[in-house]
Amino acid sequence: MRNIRGFGRAALLTAVLLSVVGLTTTACLPAKIAVKAVARGAPAVAPFFGEALGLATDLPIDGPSGLGGGVHKGNRPGLYGGTWDRQSCDKATLAAFLKERANRKKAAEWAKVQDIGIDEIGVLLKKLTPVLLRNDTLVKNHDYKKGKADPFDALLEAGIAVLVTPNGKPVVQCSCGNPLAAFEHDVDSAEVEFTGGNKKWRSYDREKVVKVEPTDDGNEVERYELVDVQDQDAGLERPVGSDGTEDTPLPVAPGVEEVDGHVDVPEVTGASVEEARQVLEGRGLAAQITQEPSATAGPGTVLSQSPAAGEPVPAQGTVTLTVAAAPPTSTPDPPSEPSVDGSISPGTTPPATDDGTSGPAVPEGESPPVTPYAGGADPDGLLGGTS
């Protein structure tokens, strides 16, 4: 009887220990967060604004996603993309819609998500910049249901047009006008659900999913460095708050992904030193400048680089640029002046005579020859003798 009781107690103790271990293990695992996949071009279920307004143009992203997964700062070069051919988001139409009296309730909810007053909507929109997502991006999206903003965690597919703040934070999904907020959980906790018209897209890669962290207020972006989504090897620079009509080209595409802690050195030979610095900084590299004369290149032109273009270097590494130096400025010798008595200083060439010739140079240490008197008055008595 004792043995039976002993076995019972041992079994009970084992069960308790297993329960404790199970609870501890479960507590260590991150909680999974249901995230709704939002495919590029798929209509929203309950949008703030109907797609018929034509607020935006989503574009497919050719080739692999731009950056590795994880958390990225909103000012990182190459995080977002753009295109030269068309506007990706019509801010003017969005602003006009929000100002209409019939949409005032929607506008109030839209502003509430943005943590601003309804009368501040216009000011906010002027600061926003249209870009295209280059990675599948986690956000808190908002539909409009029963007169309220209805939040849900979402994964926006790469190629969706969004408006971003000067801190790089996505705040509007352009195609439907839905306001966006930050995803409040870890990237690894996202459990993406592909339902309805948002079927799993072919390019989806869990390892490429990103979350954008806005920059500090003191580090706002002035110009976004974007990858041209229609030419992955090219880039463009877009001023904050512009609509895409003020873009300027970049020599190479910004924001190349690191591989094993290394990045490929971009080609900057032939560029100006200012352009070269900008390109290198866009890839997280520093520039060290040396100068040498050049008979063919203009001052400030990059003559060569080390390491060469295409070579991998450690992230945050340094590239040495040899730059054409400005030609030396020579100061001409001051013209010789005759002495007070009209003689010529030694070592100088006599002035031209009346017939256009000049006399011989006067050797150092000797006095110039005396020119015979050719006649005429000698009022000062310089020649001696009598008149």
Summary of the structure (lengths in Angstrom):
residues: 387
radius of gyration: 37.8
end to end distance: 163.6
largest distance: 163.6
contacts: 1082
relative contact order: 0.13
helix: 21%
strand: 26%
